[in-house]
Amino acid sequence: MCGIVGYIGKKDAFPIIINGLKRLEYRGYDSAGIALLSSTNKLNIYKKKGKVKALEDETIGQDISGTIGIGHTRWATHGEANDVNAHPHFNSNSDLAVIHNGIIENYYSLKTELQARGYVFRSETDTEVLVHLIEDILKNAAVNLEEAVRLALSEVIGAYAIVVISKNDPDKLIVAKLSSPLVVGFGENELFVASDGSPLIEHTKKVSYLEDGQMAILHRDGNLEVKSIKDNETHVPYIDELQLKLEEIEKGGFEHFMMKEIHEQPIAIKNSIRGRIDSEQFWVNLGGVREHELRFKNANKITIVACGTSWHSALIGEYLIEDLARINVEVEYASEFRYRNPIITENDVIIAISQSGETADTRAALELAKSKGALTYGICNVVGSSISRMTDAGSYTHAGPEIGVASTKAFTTQVSILALMALQLAEIKGTLSQSKFHQYITELEALPEKIEKILKADPYIQEIAETFQHASNFLYLGRGYNFPVALEGALKLKEISYIHAEGYPAAEMKHGPIALIDENMPVVVLAPHTQHYEKVLSNIEEVKTRKGQLIAIVTEGDTEISNLAEFVIQIPATDEPFTPILSVIPLQLLAYHIAVLRGCDVDQPRNLAKSVTVE
């Protein structure tokens, strides 16, 4: 959720932090704040409701000097989005400040106790308890700042990534993490800290990812001390290299990141399957699957846990693995998985899907699975993310940074990885004929070129959007492999245009949703030429009878449905298991153009954030 940036060194901290916050704004944009230790050793704190630009405007004419500082962009959990609840939060004397990503679950009891001791709270946030708790320990125990932070965190229940700055310790920043991401960057006699690598790439590629339960002291001379919060044991930080390029986090001439990322899908899928598939020698190889081949082959069942768009890709994964490899698959909302006392054994495989690799609910589901001895496998995009480090094996999607809050290329690359997995498992189990196996490999490699062709229909899709930009509701229908695509299409529209939309299996329309259909109801029907074509055709007739306005996604050359629908978007022919990778593209474009026409903030839709690191 929230974005964190910090700097300590010899350079002016303000431009580094403010630009870093702009990079991280996709993580939360309800409010933003910054704390700078000035050249006169004054702790200056500026906070503002709204986006980082509002904060930047607020600091015009203010003292923004200093070579040490912290910044935060917020996604609100406790307390509404306003100036007061914005981070950083500071203590009674305004000489100590904290920024925080996460949730302090026992904040109420801590707050009550601190209030009884005379501490006055200015905000409604859970975070403020932390700064007063640190202050209280400093007052009453003969310890230094880092020990006070460690002792305070020992009393905290919940999830956090924090940075602490103090005017009484002007040559250090204290950071710590538990279940929320935090990465330290190494410059020349300077250190950076951030929620992810995007604010760091302009300054360094040399980084260290803090592990859960660790804290670190960032010294002005560039020295980094890493310790365990629990027992104060010292750890040697592992130095890694950022797998990011600056151009990947720029818009590259597109008006919005979302549109850029939609158009990046051909290359993203190529990167996902590169080195993992060969259509000349006909092999598929995901290293994590190969490493645990026997456990996959002999698994009682595979359970896929995910949230949001990743959950939709998981549903397609269920179809793929069961259809091609004949292994029992269950798909679970990660947020519900551990609360229903699921049956998990050592013979199960748990696959977690998350773009960020930090999704709190998905991580919690994995922890439960690991405690039961199941094999855990991660599919995520962000290299070095928490899920990639906690699973037994996994596959990166290699989609590149996805800045737009509404996922696009993350979805299609996740499905691509799941298709590879299904093919590999089918080969291991011998459930596909050699000719079919070869056919699927060849077709999978052809998908990027076919997506390029679909993207050329963008002007026509924009025209459709102009027709329906004022609609109040949408209905999305699909069967088989394309039912999850209907769910994903509806979600995209909801996320960025704020139009109510629902996705349904096409056959379920008769069991309720058909009551909604009239001349004002746009109905998007996914109708590629698959085994369900005739059934979908009947569903379309039912919509037409009730005067619904039809937008049909069909295979090139289709005539029957094309003669019935008001609007028809054609996609190239492909094998049925891969149709979702193509059929979702027009739905992404449709949602995008409707949102733009309605004046919505496409990349940063209201109330959402890119990485949900709280439960």
N, C-alpha and C positions, 0 to 999 in steps of 0.2 A: 504494500500500500504506500505509504508516505515515502518521500524521497529525502535522503540525507546526503549532505556534502560538508566536508571539513578540510581545512588547510592549515599547515604550520610550516614556516620556512622563512625566507628572506624577501619574498615578493609581496606585492600588495594582495591581500587576501580577497577583497571585495569582488574584483572582476572574475577571479577564479571561481568563487562560490556562486555568484549570481548566474554566470554562464552554465555552471554545473547544475544549478536548479532548473534552468531552462531545459537542459538535457533530460532531467528526471521528472519533468512536469507530468508526463504520462502516468506516473505513479500516484498522483493526487494533485488536485488543483483547486481545493476549497479555500486555501489561504497559504501564505508563505511568510517566512521570517528569517532574520539573520542576526547573529551576535558577533561583534568584532571587538577585539581588545585593541584599543587605539594606541597611537604613538605616545600618548600621555598616560597610558595604563588605565584608561577608563573603559569599562565594559558597556559598549553601546548596543542596544537591542532595538531592532525595528521589525514590526509585524504588521501585516495587512491582509484583510479578507480579499479573496479573489486570486487571480493568477500571479505568476512571478512578475509580470510587467507592472502590476499595481504596486508591488513591493519596490521594484526598481524606481518607479516614479516617486514613491514615498521618501526615498533616500536622497533625492535631488536636494542639494544644498546642505545636507547633513554631514556630520563627521563620519566618513567611511574609511578613515585611515586604519592601518594595522596590518600586521603580517601573520596574524593568527585569527581564525574565525570559524564559525559553523553556520550552516544554513539548512532550511527545512521547507518542503512543500507538502501540504497536508491533505490527506483523505480522512474526513471526520469520522470518528467512532463515538467517543464520549464528548458531548458538548457540540452545539451547533457551530457552523462555520462563521466565525467573526474575528475581529482583531484580537480580542482578549484571549480566545481559545487557541489562536495560532501559536505555533512554536517559534522560537525557544521559550521555555518557561524558566523563571528566575526566582531566586530565594528572597528572603526578607530584606537583605542589604543590597540586593542587585549586584552582587559581586560573583555570583555563580549561576550558570545557565546550562540547561539540558535540552537536547532534541531527542525525539523518540519515535520509532516506528514499531507498532505492535499494540498489545493490550495488556494492562496490568489488571489481572482478574480480581485480586484482593485489594484493589485500591480503596474501596469504601471503608474497610476495617482499618487500613493504614491511615486514611484521611481522618477518621474519627479519633484515632489515637493521637495524631499530630495536632489536631484542633484542640484536644484536651490539654496539650502542652503549650498552647498559645500561638500556634502557627495560623496565619490568616491566608486563606486561599483566594486567589483572584479569579481563577478560571473554573470551568465545569469539567475539565479534562481529567483523565486518570493519570496522565504524565506528571502533573504538578506535584503529586505526592512524592515522586522520586527526588526532585530537587530539594524539597523540604526535609526528606529523610536523610539525604546526604549531609545537608546543613546540620541537622540534629546530631548526627554521628560526629561530625567535625567539632561541634561545640562540646560534646560530652565524653569524647574518647581521645586519647592522645595518639592520633593516627594521622598519616598524610592523606592527600586527596585520593590517590588511587586505592588505598585501603578503605577509605570511607565509602567509595563507590562500590567496592567489592562487598563490603558488609551490608550495604543497602540492598544490593541485588540479591543477597542471600535471603532477604526477607520478602522478596517479590515473587509472586506466582503469576505466570503468564508468558508472554512472548515479547521480545524486545530486541531492537538494535538501537543503541544510544551513543551519543557523544556528549561529553561534559567539558566545559570550558570555565576557567576560574581566573579572576584578576590577581588572586593571591598565588597562583602558579602559572605565570605568564609564558613559560617555556614548554608547556606540555598540553596535550589533549588526551582525555581518557575515553576509550571506546569499549563497548562490550556487545555481545550478541547471544541470543537464544531464540531460535526458530524464525528469525528475520535476517535477511542477507546483509552482509557488510564486507567490503573489500578495501584493503589499504594499498595505496599506490606509492612507489618509491621514486623520488626525483633526486636531483643533485643537492644533497644536504637539505632536503625538504620532504614532507610526507603529505599525502592526500588520503581522505577516506570518503567513501560513497556507498550508496545502496547497490549500485552495479557499476560496470566499467565505463559506461557512456560518458560521465563527466571527466574521466581520467585519461581517455585516449589522446586528447590534445597535449597532454603533459608527460605521460609515461606509458610504457607497456609492461613495466615491471610491477607485479602485484602480488599480494598475499591474501587469501580468503580466510577470514576467521572462522573457526569451527564453533559449533554450539557449546555454550558454557565457557567460552574464552573471553578474556578482556585484554586490552593492549594499551600501553602508554606510548604515545607518539611524541618524541622529543624534537625540539627545534633543530638540533644538529643532524636530524635524519635517522636517528637511532630508533628502533622499534623493539619494545619489550612485550612479549606475549605471556600471559599467565592464565591459569585455570581459576575460575571464580570460586569453585568449591573448596579447593585446598591450597590456593596460591602457588601452585607448582609452576615453575618456569618452563616454557616450551620454545623450541627453535622454530621460527616461522618458515613455512615452505614457500619459496618464491616461484611464482608462475608467470606466464606471459599472456597478456590479453589477446584474445582471438577476435579482435575488432579492427575495422578500418574506418577512418573518419568519414569517408564518403558514404558508408553504410547507414550512418545516422543523420544524414542530410536529406532534404526533400528531392534533390536531383532534378529540379525543374518542374516537378509536379506541385499542384496547389495544396495537396494534403498528403500526409504520410500514407493514409489508407489507400489512396489511388496508386501511389508509388508501389506499395506492397502488393496490391492486386496485380499490377503489371510485372512484378518481380517473380511471380509464381512459376513461370517456365524455368527460369534459372534456378530458383529455389528447389524445385523438384529434381532438376538435374543434379544439383549438389547433394540432395538427400540420397539419391540412388547411386551416385558415382562411386565406383570401386566396390559396390555391393551387389552388382548385377552385370551380366555379360550376355548379350543376345547373340554373339557369335559362337561362344563355347557353351552357352546355356547353363549358367550356374547362378545361384543366389547365395550370398554369404553375409549375414549379420553376425559379427564376431561374438556378441553376447549370447546369441542363440546357439551358435556353434560350440561355445565354451560349456554350455549347460544343456547340451543336446539330449542327453538321457533323461534329465528331469523334465524337460518339455515333452519329450516323447511319451513318458510314463505318467504324466500329470493326471490326477483325478479330474481336475478342472483348471481352467485359466480364468481368473477374475481380473477384470480391468476396472480401475478406479480413476475417476476424473471429475472435473467440474466444468460447467459452461460449454464453450465450443469444443473443448477437449473431450467432454462427455459424448458429444455428437460424433466425433471421430472414433471414439471407443465403440459406439453402437455399430458403425460400419466395420470396425475391426472384428466385432462379434460375428457379423455376417461373413466376412472374409475367412476367418480362421475355421469356423464351423463348416462353411461351404467347401473350402478347398482342402483343409487338413483334417476335417472330421474330429476335432477336439471340442469337448464341451466348454463353452465360454459363457460367463456371466458378466454383465456390465452393471456397475454400482456407482451411484453418486458418492463421491468420497466423503461428502459432508454427512451422509447417513450411515455409511458403512460400519463404523465402529459402534454406533449407538443401537444397533439391532442384534448384537451378539452373534456375528456371523460365524459359520462353521469353517474353520481354516485348519488345515493339517500340513504336515511336512511334505506331503505329496502334491500340494497345490502350487501354482505359480500366480503371483500377483503382479500385474503390469500397471504401473502408474504413468499417466499421461499428463504433462503440464508444460505449457510453452515456457514459462519462466523457470520452472524447476523449483519454485519457492512456495507454491500454493499450500497454505496452512492445512486445509482439510485433507488434501492429498498426502501430505507428509504424515499427518496423524494416522491415516489409513495404512500407510506403509509401516509405521512403527508397530502397529498392531500385528500386521502380517509377519514382520520380522520376529516378534515375540513368540509367535506360534511356529516358527521354523520354516515358513514357506519361502520359496525362492522369490526374490523381489527383482523386478526389471523396470527400469525407467526409460521413458521416451520423452525427451525434453529438448529444448532449443538452446538454452543458455549454458555454455560451457562453464564448468566449475560450480554450477548451482547446487543447492542443498540436496535435491533428489538425486542428482547424478552422483553425488558423493555417498549417499546413504544406501543405495541399492546394490544388490549383488552383481548386477550387470545392466547393460542398457544400450541405447542407441541415441545419438544426437540427430536431430532432424536437419541441422546445417541450413536452416532457412535464412540465417542472417538476422540482425536486429529487427524486431517488429515494434515500432513506436506507436502506431495507431492502436488505440485501446481495443477497438473491435478487431478480433483476429481474422485474418484472411489466409496469408501464406502459411501461418502456423497450422491451420486446419488441413490444407491440402498436403503439406509435407508429413504431418502425422499420419494421414491416411496412406500416403506412399510408403512410409515405414511399416505400417501394419500390413499392407499388401505384400511387401517383401517378406515379412515374418510369416504370413500365411503360406506363401509359395515355398519358403524354406522348410517349414514344418510339413507341408504336403510332400515335399521331396523326401524328408526324413522318414515319414510314415508310409510313403508309397501310395498315396491316395489319389494322385493324378497320373494320367497316362503321359508318356514322354512327349507325345505330340501336343497335348494340351498344355503341359508345362512350358514347352518351347514357345507356343503361341502366346501365352500370358506374358512371358518375359519380353518377347518382341513388342507386344502391345504396350507394356508398361513403359518401355524406353521411348515409345512414340508419343506419349502423352504431352510432354512440354510443347512440341510443335503444334499439337491440336489445340492447346490452350491459347497459343499465339493467334490462331485462327479465330477463336471465340472472341478474343479481345478486340478484334477489328469490328465487331458488332456494337461497340460502345456507343457510337452516335445514335443508332436505332434504339438502344436501351434507354438512352437519355430522353428520347422522344416519348417512350412509354412512361418514364418517370414524370414527365410533364403532365401527362394525362391523369396520373393518380396521386400527385403530390398532396392533394387536399383530402385524401381518403382518411376515414377514421379507424377503419379496421381492414385487415388482410387475412385471408385464409390460404395456407400452403398445404398442398396434398402430394403425397408420394407413396409408392409401394416398394416393398423389398429393399434393395440397396439404397433406394432414393427416399425412403421414409425419413432417415436421419437428416438427409439434405433438406427436406421440408422443414424440419425442426431448426436447422442451422439458418436457413433463409429467413424464417420468421424471427429468430433471435437477432440477426443482423439488422433487420428493419426496426425492431424494438429498440435496440441499443443506440442507434445513431439518429433515427428520425423521430422517435418517441410516438410512433403509430402502434396501436395495439395490433398484434399479429399472433396467430396460432398455427402451429404445424400439426398435421394429423396424418395417420395412415389413411390413404384414400378410401378404403373400405369402411372406415369408421365414420366417415362423413354422414352416413345414413343414421348413425346412432346418436344424433344430437346436433352437431354443427350445421347440418343442412337447414335447420330452423333459422339460421342467421342469414342465409343467402337470399339476396334480392338484387335489384338493379344497381344498388349502391355498394355492393360487396365485391371487391377485386379478389379473384381466386387464382392463385398461381399453382399450376399443375405440372409436376415433373413427369414427363411422358416420353422418355427415350424408348427406342424400339427394343424392348426386353421381353422376357416371358410373360410379363404382366400387362403388356400393351393393350390387349383387348379388354381387360378388366378396367384399366384406367380410362379407356375410351368410353366405357359405360358410365363411369363416374363423371366424365365430362358432359355427357348427355344429360345427366341428372342436374348438373349445374346450369346448363343451358336452359333446361325446362323452367328453371326458377329465375331466369334472367340475370344470373351472375355474370360479371365481366371477366372473361378468361384470358390469362396470360399463360401460354403453354411453352414449356421447354421440350423440344422434340429433336429427334435425330435428323440430320440432313437428308433431304429427299422425301420426308414425310408428307403425305397428302391428306390422309383422313382427318387427323386432328387439326391440321393446318386449315382445313375448310370449316372447322367449327369455332375455333378460337378467334377472338378479336385481335390478339397480338400473339405472334409466334416468334420464338427465338430458337434458332437451329444450332445444334452442337454436332461435331463430327462423330461418326460411328466409332464405337469401341466395344470391347468385351464387357458384359454386364457388370462384373465385379469392380470395374474401374470407372463406371459411369458417374459415381459421385464426384470424382476429381474434376470432371468436366462440367457436370450439371450445376455445380455450386457457383461457378464463375459468373454466369449471368445474374444470379441472385445477389452476389456481392456488389456488382455494378448497379443493379436496380436500387438496392438499399442506399448506396453511396449517392446516386444522383437525386433520389427523393430527399435525402437529408440535406444536400446542398441547396436544393430548390426551396426547402422549408427554412433555410437560414440557420440550420443547426451546426453546432461545433462538432464536425465529423471526427476529428482525431481525439478530442477530449470531451466525450458526451457527459451530460450531467450525471452526477451521483456515482460514476463508475471510476475505476482505476485499473491499470494494466495487470498488476500483480497483487492478488488477494492473499496477503500474508497474515491475516487474522481470521479466526474461526467465527 
